[in-house]
Amino acid sequence: MKSFFIGNKEIKLPIIQGGMGVGVSLSGLASAVANEGGIGVIATAGLGLIYKKTSGDYWDKCVWGLKEEIRKAREKTKGIIGVNVMVALTNFSDMVKTAIAEKADVIFAGAGLPSDLPSYLSPESETKLVPIVSSARATKIICDKWKNNYNYLPDAIVVEGPKAGGHLGFKKDQIADEHFSLEQIFPEVVNVARQYKEFKDIPVIAAGGITSAQDIRRFIDMGAAGVQMGSIFVPTEECDASMEFKNTYINAKEKDIKIIQSPVGLPGRAIDGEFIRDVENGITKPKVCPFHCIKTCDYTKSPYCIVQALYQAARGNMQKGFVFAGLNAHLAERINSVKEVVQKLKADFSAIGQNNPQQV
């Protein structure tokens, strides 16, 4: 696998670990992936719950938590550490400002259009900005707004297809439609990125359901600089979620992975379980909204509080939460180390090259 650059930062292993909240990808997983040469990513969603024993209100705890997770990651690795910030977060601005102030290497921003993201940079800022998109149209809108308003273009672009875990940037009827597959939308985004080549070389990263070396090879052949992988890193020793959470992946069957409707207003892919069945049966209902952590969430119309549900699941309380997962998460067989996962991907990728030398 060849390295690539995001700005002046060399990504020696062309794998970005997907940001997974709440509490699934923190400093433990992020630093382990960074130590293997990829980009380790800390998810910012729900950090105020994880650091609830610190002083201040929920928003103060989120800021404190992000500072702590970046600090912990820096203690464990000299590699590249990114931060995932959902545009839909009510405290999007605070999380972005904190990530830049703490000198996170990269900010990945999805779940909405990060139209004003470059406005948070100062001339001294070292953090690179990478939007997560689901269409060529969104890519064009972001590139034009950034260029016209801030004279800035994305340092890279992540294209996330409908096989991803978690919230999806597609309508429910588009998820299984081949016209919206990653294989379809990825080349379209690459073509948009190339329109700005005279100003900046924008690497494009494929994401969503990528599980194997064969997947990596396929998208690199299509022009990807690298890939983003999330689910493959959940059943690892270093993943920050509980063992009960990880075992949900190990025990899942293909039929268990389903599309649900999130209170955020987007469809999401998750592993079926007791909590999801309770939601479908109308048993759960939030009485209050203690945080209003998502801009688009109206608790009076929501069957559950998503940040609480994801937090409880990460802690291992599956009766009160559920697990987001990519389409191929059921392929997990056992808990490995991040190093073992990466070594297998490298070996399989090398074997593909030996069998098909014209592709290397």
N, C-alpha and C positions, 0 to 999 in steps of 0.2 A: 504494500500500500504506500502510495506516495504522499508526502507532506504537502500542505498548501498554506497560504498566508491569509490571515484576516488583518488587513492593514499591515503593520510591521511585525505582527505576531505570527510566528511559525507554528502551525499545528502539525506536529510530527506524525501523529496517528490521526487519519482523517475521520475520526468518530467524535461526534458531540453527544454527550449523555443528556437525554431529555430532562428538562426540569419537571419534577413530579412532587406536587403538594397533596395533602398537607403533611409535611414531616417525612416524606419518603426519600427525597434527595436533598440532604443537607451537607454539612462539611465532610461527613464520613465517606459517603459515596462519591461526592464531587472530588475530593482529594485523591481517592483511589484511582479514579479514571484519569485525572490529571497526571498522576504518577506514571501512568502507562503511555503518556504522550498525547492523549485526547484532551477534549475540553470537558472538565467537570462542572456541573451546573447546580447551583443552589436555588431551590424554589422559594419564592418569597411569600406565597399565599399562606395565610394562617399562622405566621410566625408569632403573632401576639398570643395565640393559644399555647404554643410550645414554650414561650417564655412568660407565662402568666404570673409567675412568682416574682418577677421584677417590678419595679415601681412604675407608677404612671398609669394612664388609661391604655386601652387596647392598642391604640395607634402608637403610643410611646413604646410599648412592648414590641411592636413590629419593627420599629427602627432599631431598638436595642438588639433584638434577635438577629437582624440582618448583619449588624456590625459584628456580633459575636460569631456568627457562622462564617463570615469572611475571615475573621481573625483566626478561628480554629482551622480553617482550611489552609491558610497561609503557614500555620505551624506544621502542617503535615505534608506539604508539597511545595515545590518550586515551579510546578507546572501551571497551566492556564486555567483560571477559575472564572466561570461565567455566572450570571444571575438571571433567572427567569422572572419577569414581571408581567403579569397579565394586565392589559390595558383596561380590562373591566374592573380591576380593583379600585375601590374608592380611594385608597391611599397610593395609587399608582405614582403620583408625583413625589411623595415622600420616599418611596422605595427606590425610584430612579435616582433622586438626589443623593440618597445614602449610598447606593452602589457606586456612584461616580466619586463621591467624597472618599469612600474606602478603597478606591482604585481597583474595583473589580475589572478584570480584563475585558469582559464582554457583557453587554446586556442583550438578552433575547426577549423580544416583546411581541406577544400575540394576544389572542382572544379580543380582537378589536384592532382598529388601525391606529398605530402609534404616530399620529400625524405631526405632533410637536416634539417628538423625542430629541432631536438635535438641539432644541432650545435650552436644554439643561446642561449642555456642555459649556465649558469655559476654554479659553485658549490653552490652559495648562492641562486640560483633561486628557487622560490616557485611555479611557474606556472606549471600546469599539461598540457600535450600534448595529444590531442585527434584527430586523423585523421578521416575524413568522407569518407567512401568508398561505392562502389556499387557492389563489387564482392569479392569472396573469393580470387581470384587471386591477386587483388590489395592489400588485407589485407596481404597476404603472402609476397608480394614484399616489402611492407613498414616495416613489422616486421623484415624481414631478413636484409634489409639495415640498419635499425636503430640499430639492435643488432650487426651486424658485424662492422659497421662504428663508432658507438657511445656507444656501450655497453648499450643501452637503448631500452626499449620496450614501446609501447603506454600505457598511463595510463588508457585509455578506447578506445573503437572503436565505432563510430556511423555508422550503416549500413543504407543507404538511398535508398529506393526502388523507382520505377518509378511512384508512385502516388503522389510524392512530388510536391510542388509548386516551381517555379523558375527553375534554370538550372538543368538539369538532366544528370547523368553520364551514359546515355544509347543512343544507336542509335535509330532513330525514329521508326524503325520496331521492336525494342525490347520492347517498352514501354507497348504495350498491349499483349505481349507474356507471357503466364503464366510461362514459363521457367525462366523468369527474374523478376518474382513477388517477393515482399519482403518476402512472406511466403516461397519462394523457396531459395532465396539467404541468408536469415538470418541464418538458421541452418548451412549452409556451412561456413559462417564467424565464427560462434561460434566454429565449429570444428577446424578451423585454430587457433583461439585464445587459445584453449585448448592445442594445441601442445607446447605452451610456458609456461605451468602451473608450471613447475619446476623452472622457472626463475621469473615468475610474474603472478599474477592473473589479467587477463585483462577483466573487465566487458564490455559486448557488449550491445549497445543501439539501439533499433529499431526506424526507422524514415521513413516518407513518407506516407502521407495519413491517419495517425493515428488521429482519431477524437473523439472517445468515450471510455468510461470505458471498454466496451467489447473488443475494439481493444487492450487496455493496458493489459487486462487480458490474451488475446490470446497470445501476444508476451512474457509476463512474463512466461506463461506456456511453451513457447518454449525455455526458457533460457535467456530471456532478463533481464538485471539488471534494466533497465528503458526504457523510450521512449522519443523521441524528437517530440515536437508538435509545429507547427508554425501557420498555418491558424486559429486555434481555438482562438489564442490570438490577432488576428488583430482587430476583432470587439469588442474591449474592451476600456474602458474609458482611460486606461493608455497607450495604444498603441501610439507611437510617430507620427504616420501619421495623416493626416488631416481627418476631419469627412467625406469629400467627398470620400476619399480613403476607409474608413471603410464602407460607405454606398454602395460602389461597391460590397462588399461581401454580404451585406444584400439584395441587389436587384438582385443578380446573380441567374440565373436559371442553372440547370444542363447542358443544351445545350450550355451555354455561356462559359463554361470552355473548353479550347482547347489547342492544342500543337502548338507552334510557333517556328520558327527558329531564334535564337538569333545571333546578330553580334559576340558574343563570339565564335561562332562555335559549340554551343550545342543546342539541342532542349530544350524548356522550356514550362512550363505549366502556362497559364495566363487566365485572364477573357477577353473575347472578348469586343471590344469597338471601338469607332470612330478612335482612333489612329492606332490600329491594322488593321482596314479596310483600312485606308489611306496607310499604309505600303504595304498591299497586292495589292492595286491598283497602287502602284508606285508613290504616291503623295509626300512622304517624301524622303529626301536625305540629308545627312550631307555634308555641304560645306567644312568644315575643321574639324580637330580633335584637340581640344584645350588641351587635357590631355594625350592621349594614356594611359588610366588607366588600360586597359586590354591587356596583352601580345599578345593574339591571335586575337585581333580585327584590321582589316584593313579598315579604314573608306572609302577608295576609292571603296571598294566592299560591304560596309554595307548600308542597307536601312535607318538606323537611328543610333544615338548615344545612346547606351543603358543607360549609367549612367545619361545622361540628361533626357531621357524618364522616368526612374524610379524616379528620383528626382522630376520632374514636377508632376508626379502622386501622390507622397507622399504629395506634397504641395496642391493637389486638382485640378490641371490643367489637366483634363482628355483629353482635346483636343491635348495636347502635350506629353502625356504619357500613360502608361498602368499599370495594376496591376497583379503581379504574385500571384498565388494561388494554393493550393493543390486541388486534385481531388474532395474532399468533401466540399470545401469552400462554396458551394451554400446552405449548410445546416444551415448556420448562419441566425438567425431570428431577433435578436435585439442586441443592444449594452449592454454589461454587464461589471461589474468590473472583474478584474483578480481574486479577491477573490471569486466572485460568480461562475466563471468558474471552479475554483479548487474545491470549495465546492460541486458542482454538480458532478464532476468527482469522488470525494471521496465517495459521497453518492451512486452513481450508482455502483461504484466498490464494496462497502460494500454490497449492495443488491445482487450483483452477488455471492459474497461469502456466503451469507446467503441461497441463493437458491441452491448453489452447494458447500456445506461445504467440500466435498472431495478435492476441488481445492485450498483451503486456507491453 
